């Protein structure tokens, strides 16, 4: 019999780099049905933690947030900075990133970067521009959880233009000054452009509030339209690839257990988004489900969930259509690693998944790897086959149970 450690060494050679088999030696084999050729893009020697990354429309750049690793004796920054980087490929495979460039002002709070759908030199991100003030910043935190995120009222959506880096792999890109897209008091963030570049979808909180709503800005008439204003925090919205729907997570039940939703958009004759035609609940359970993201064909949502435990979030897949009742809609596990896995996104061609994971080397006195950016080849056809089989088995089991419970 081959030991688990020996098996993991073979898998690492065949499937990608595992920098810390002592932490978890099983994920290269456990994930090989869907994910292969794993590569760690950021490391703790450069960033204490990094996450929430997105590809440009041509797959040549990524944007992400991170806290830089301080020099020895220095205190780390309190808030995330915003970074962009060029993707380096060899024989079509992503092997690393280079020209890593900070976009944000030192000490500011930053989140939710995004590229223009046609121009990888234009980016959006949310920033306070200066250090957020006061100790009474509202925020979200699940009871007994160490993780939380804040809603500084100074947070604005800004656009920035990039220029090509000159010279070596370690040089930085050029950048313009940030342009504030609109100014108003309160938290505006969690934004993304529509596939045609006309609209910006975002989350809005009134000053001091915690009840986030979804809004949309139209660049043609400079108007803001509320989309989702129901009770509970609604956030993390993204457009479907065809621009006709949005996905998001919601604390609609106000129990700090987030659920996934999809809503179909309403348009007028000019193509302006005027509201929501239909809201569809995709998950309804006792877990925290968040950061949903459409596959490039719009058929599925990948998202992070606490189904395994709150100490081991994993990436799952679920049907995005809402065409089936919830008890006939499987939730299928994609990642299988010991630490956190979440914030999944895809390259434009659908061949690569990028996400935030704790599966690298230990750093400092931590008892687990820091959160860093990872990529892997993703087989979405295999995902579809496995999911279809899982649904069929779920429906068969439901029918069998109904037969067993039938009383003539």
N, C-alpha and C positions, 0 to 999 in steps of 0.2 A: 504493500500500500504506500502511495506517495503522500508525504506529509503535507498539511495545508501550507506550510511555509515554502516547501519546495515547489508546490503547485503555483503559489503566488509568484515565485521568481520566474517560472516559465511564462506565466500570464503577462508579467511585466515586460518580458522580452518581446512577446508577441503582440501585446495590445497597447503598450505605452509606458510612461514613467510612473513608478510609485515611489516617491521620495521617502516614504516612512512606512515600511511593511510592519514594523513593530507596533505602530498605532492601529493599523487595519490591513491585514494581508489578503482579504477576501474580495474586495470590490472589483479588482480587474477581471475576475472570473464571474462574479455575481452579475455584473452589468454587461457582459459581452454579447448578450442577445440583442441589445439595443445600442450600446455605446462602446466604441473601440478607439484606440489611438489617443488615449488621454494625454493632455499636455497642460502643465501648470504655467500660466502666463505671468503671474505676479508672485513675488516671494517676500518673506518677512524681513529680509535684509534691506529692502527698499520701502515696504509699506507694512505698518503694524497690522493693518487689515485693509482689504479692498473688496469692492462688490458692486452690484447693480450695474452691469455692463451691457452695452448695446452696440450692434454693428451699424456701420454706414450702409447706404443703399447698394454700394458696389462691393461690400465686404472687405474693403481695404483698410478701414480704420475702426477703432472702437473708442467709446467714451465710457468712463467709469468714475466712481467716487472712491476715495481712499484717504487714509490718515498716514502721512509719511512717518517712517521710523526715525525718531529723534536721535541726534548725536548723543553719545554717552554723557550722562549727567544732566541732559536737558529734559524738560517735561514735554510729553506729547501734546499735540493739538487736541482741543476739546471737540472740534467739529470736522466733518469730512471736507476735503478739498475736491475739486473736479478736475479730471485729467482726460486727455486724449492720447492715442498712440497709433502708430502705423502697424499693420499686421504683416508679418514676414512668413512667406510660404516657401516650401521646398517640395517640388514635384506635386504641387497642388495642395499639400497638407500644411496647416498652420503649425509653425514650430516655435514662434516667439513673437514678442512685440518690441518695437523700437521707437525712437523719437518721442519718448514719454514727455508730455508737456502739461504743466499745471495751468489751468484757465482761470482760477479763482483768486480773489484777494486773500492775503494772509490773515487768518483768524476769523474769516467769514464762515457761515454755515451754508453748505451746498448739497444739492441732491438732484436726482432725476435728470441726467443728461439725455440728449436725443439728437439725431442727425436729421437734416432736411431730406425729404424723400428723393430728391434729384441731384443734390449738391453736397458732397462730403466735406466741403469747406465751411458749411454753415451748421452751427450747432445751437441747440437750446439747452439751458439748464436753469434750475431754480437756485437763487442765492440771496443772502442778506446783504451782500456787497461789503458790509462792515460786520464786526463782531456783534451778534445779537445782544440786545440790552435786557437787563432785568433778570431776576431770579424767578419770576412768576410766569414763565413761558408755559402755555398749555401743551399737553401732549397726550400720547396714548401708551398705555402699559397694561398688560394682562396681569391679574393678581398673582403674586408670588414669582413673577418673571423678572429676570434681570434686564431683559431687552425692552427698550422703549424708543419711541421717536417723538421729537418735539415739533411744535407748530409755531415758530417765531413769527410775529406779526410783521416783521420787516421783510419776509421772504417774497421775492419778486421773480418773475420769469424773464430771462434775458436771452438775447441772441448774440452770438459772437462769430466772427469770420476768421478762418485759419489760412495760413500760407504754408507752402512746402518747407520742410526742414532742409537745411543746407549742411552737407558734409557727412560726418560719421553717424554711426548708429546711436551715439549718445547725445547728439545735438537735439535741440528742441524746435518745434514748429513756431512760426510767427503767428501773432494773434492780434485782433483788433480790440478796442475797448468794448466792454459789454454794453449792449443796447437794451434798455428796459422796454419790454413789449407794451406794457401798460402799467400805470402806477395807481395803487389804492391801498389803504391800510388793511392789514389782515394777511393771512397765509394763502398765497397762490403758488402752487407747485404741482408735482406729479404730472407733468405735461408731456404731450407728444403731438407732432404734426400729423394731420390726416395724410393718407397716401397720395392725394393730389396737391398737398401743400397749402390748401386754402384755409383750413381750420386748425386751431390748436385746442385740444381737449385737455382739461386740467381739473384739479381739486381745489376747492375754495373753502376757507374757514374765516368767519368773521373774527375780528380782533378778540383774543381771549377765549374763543369758542373751541369746542372739541367735536362738533357735529359737522363733519365734512360733507360737502355736496359736490356733484359733478357739474361743471360748466363747459361751454364751448365758445371760443372766440372766432369770429369770421373776419379774415383779413380784408375782404372786399368792402365791407361797410363798417368795420371797426366796432362791431356789436358783440355783446356778451349775452349768451342765452343759457339759462339754467336747464339742465337735463334731468338730474336725479336729485331731488330735495327731500327725500323721505327721511324719517327718523333714523339715527345711527350714522356712523362714519362710513361714507362711501369714498373709495379712493383707489389709487393705482390703476387708472383706466388706460386702455389701449384700443386703437381701431383694429377691426378685422382687416385682413389683406385687401379685400374689395372695398373697404371704406363704408360699408353699409350697416355695420354693427359695431358695438364696443363691448369689451369685457372689463370687469372690475371686481374688487372684493368689498364686502360690506359687513359692518357690525349692526345690521338691521335689527337683530334681536337684542342689541345692547347688552350682550353677555360676554364681550371680549373674545368670542369665538367666531372668527371671520368666515364668511361663506362666499362662494363664487357666483357671479351673475353675468348674464349676457343680455344686452338690450339692442333691439333693432331701431335704427334711426329713422326719423321722418325728415323729408326734404321738401322744399318748395320747387317751383318750376325752374328757378335759377340755379339750383344745386345747393342752396343754403340749408344747413341743418336747422330745423325748427323745433325739434323735440324728440320724444321717444314714442315709437309706435307700440312696442311690446317689451316688457321686461320678463326674462326667463331665469329662474333660479336653477343653478347647475349643481350645487352641493347643499345639503341640509343635514348636518351631523354634529357630533360633539367635539369636533376638531377645529383647530385654527387652519384655515385654508386661505392662501393669499398669493400675491404676485402671479396672477394668471397671464399667459401669453399665448397667442394663437400660433399654431403651426403655419408654415407658409401657404398651405392650401386652404386654411381656415376651417379644417374639419375638426381639429382637436385643440384643447387647451392643455398646456403643461403648467404646473403650478407647484408651490411648496405646501406641505401639510404636516401636521403633528400626528398623523395616523399611527406612526410607530411610537413616538413619544415626544414630549416637549424638549427633550435633550437630544433628539435625533430627527430633525426635520428631513424629509426626503422629497424628491421631485416625483410627482404623479402625473398621470394623463387622464383626461376625461373628455367625452364627446361634447362638442361645443354647440351642437344644433338645438338641444332641448327638445328633440322630437320624441324622446322616450320618457316614460315616467321615471322618477328617481330610483325606484326599486328595480328598474331594468337598465340602469345607466351605471356601468362599472367604473370604478376608480382604480387605475392600474399603475403599479409602482414602476418607476423608471430607474432611479438611482438606488444603490444598495451599499452605502458606506456608513461608517460608524458616526461621523460627525455631521454637522449641518450641511445640507444641500438645498439650494433654493435659487430663486430669481433666474429661472431658465429663459433663454432667448435663442433665436436661430439666425444663422447666416442667411442672406437673401436666397441662396440656392437650395436651402434646406438640408445641406450636407453636414452642417456643424451645429452642435449645441454648445452654448457658452453659459456658464452659471457660476455661482458663488459656492465654494465648498471649503470644509475643514478636513483636509486629508493630506496635507503636506507635512513638512518637518516641524517638530516642536521648536518654539522660540522663547528664550528667556525662561521664566519660572512657570509658564502656563502648563496645565495638565492636558491640553489638547491643541492641535494645530490652529493657527490663526485663520480667519476667513480670507481666502484669496480667489483670484479668477482662474477658472479652468475651462478648457475646451475639449471636445471629443467628437469623433465622427458619429453621427446619429443615423440609424437606419429607420426612417419613418415608414417604409413599407413593411418592415418587420413589426413595428409598433401597431400598424393598422391590422395586420393579420392576427396578432396576439389579442388585440382589443376586441376584434370581431368575434373570435373564438370565446373570449371571456364573456361577452354579452350573450352569445348563444347558450353557453352553459348556465348563465344566470337566469335566463328566461326558461330554460328546461327545468332548472331546479324549482323555480317559482310555480311552473305548471304542475310539477310532480307534487309539490306541497299542497297545492289547491285540490288535486285529485285525492290525496290522502285525507284531507280535511272534509271532503264532500260527504254530506249526510243525505242519503236518498229518502 
